[in-house]
Amino acid sequence: MSAVLVSIIIVTAGKEGHIHKCLSSIVKQSFRNTETIVIDNSLNSALGYFIAREFPFSRVLKSEKNLFYCAALNKGIAESRGEFVLCLNDDVVLDERFVEEALRGFSVGPGIGMVSGKILRPDKKTIDSAGLFLSLWRTPLERGYGRIDRGQFERQGYVFGVNGAVAFYRKEMLNSLLIKGLPGGQEYFDTDLGFFYEDLDIAWRAQKSGWKGYYIPAAIAYHVRGATARQSKGINKRFARFYLNDELNFNLIRNRYLVIIKNDKLLTFLACLFFMILFDLVTFAYLIIFRPTVLKFFFNSAIPFRSALRKRKLIKQLKRI
């Protein structure tokens, strides 16, 4: 696959200097035929100049406002020219052979639309994700999450989807999943989600359209879990909601409902209903006891259920491969 072009899209808020480490790892990639697009969500005019000076191979797209993750990715994908698109959080560092190894996953067959590598924490021994799956309670289930890497995930094979921090997609798949006919235009990632669940949503849509995900353990990346959204004391810790502010906690809960409305089938919804109710009981018990201020968002914020239903209808019209 040496002749193909890989588009690398990084969304940055400019926190903690992560973007410098991320771009430095791209410079060292053994696979050289890439283009790099940085979506600058920092609202800091100096950051774009810094990136352009230190990493002149990259193209910086400045945002006049914080587009949040989904809209920023949509902007980058629309500008990309590659046959494959690697979407990165800025708190990710790639092993120098990541792109080269991950591309082998797409070679398994034309129906492979997503490839996951083995994503580790910065300590290089704790697993962040060895592929994304759909749980019974309708949340993203990261295989191996928080476990010590002892070689238990060294076999390549099919997965449901890919972790959003290091998400490698076939551009053909993204184009086939493009939702058109929306008031705000067309979109790859659901802009109603903003942040959280976007990786599960697009994986679910892809699976329904006949695309598959594949896991390549030799493609290694390192991710600072929670560096973008959590309080500093919660970085690389389990149970994200403990370290999110009230608004992000609300978004985390809300987005699960929106993704279920858009993608679940009636029979599987009913089959998983007990587990979903149990999950909600635990979630809201935690909020009532420990984070009651989160509950105000359910009364004061508009939840775009109608938009989710509209998108569900549009998703049904997407062609299957």
Secondary structure, DSSP 4 states (H G I P E B T S, - for coil): -TTS-EEEEEEE---TTHHHHHHHHHHT-S---EEEEEEE-S--HHHHHHHHHH-TTEEEEE-SS--HHHHHHHHHHHH---SEEEEEETTEEE-TTHHHHHHHHHTT-TTEEEEEEEEE-TTSSBEEES-EEE-TTSSEEETTTT-B-SSTT-S-EEESB--TTEEEEEHHHHHHT-B-S-TT--BSS-TTT-SSSHHHHHHHHHHHTT-EEEEEEEEEEEE-TTTTTS-GGGTT-S-GGGGS-HHHHHHHHHHHHHHHHHH--HHHHHHHHHHHHHHHHHHHHHHHHH-GGGGHHHHHS---HHHHHHHHHHHHTSPP-
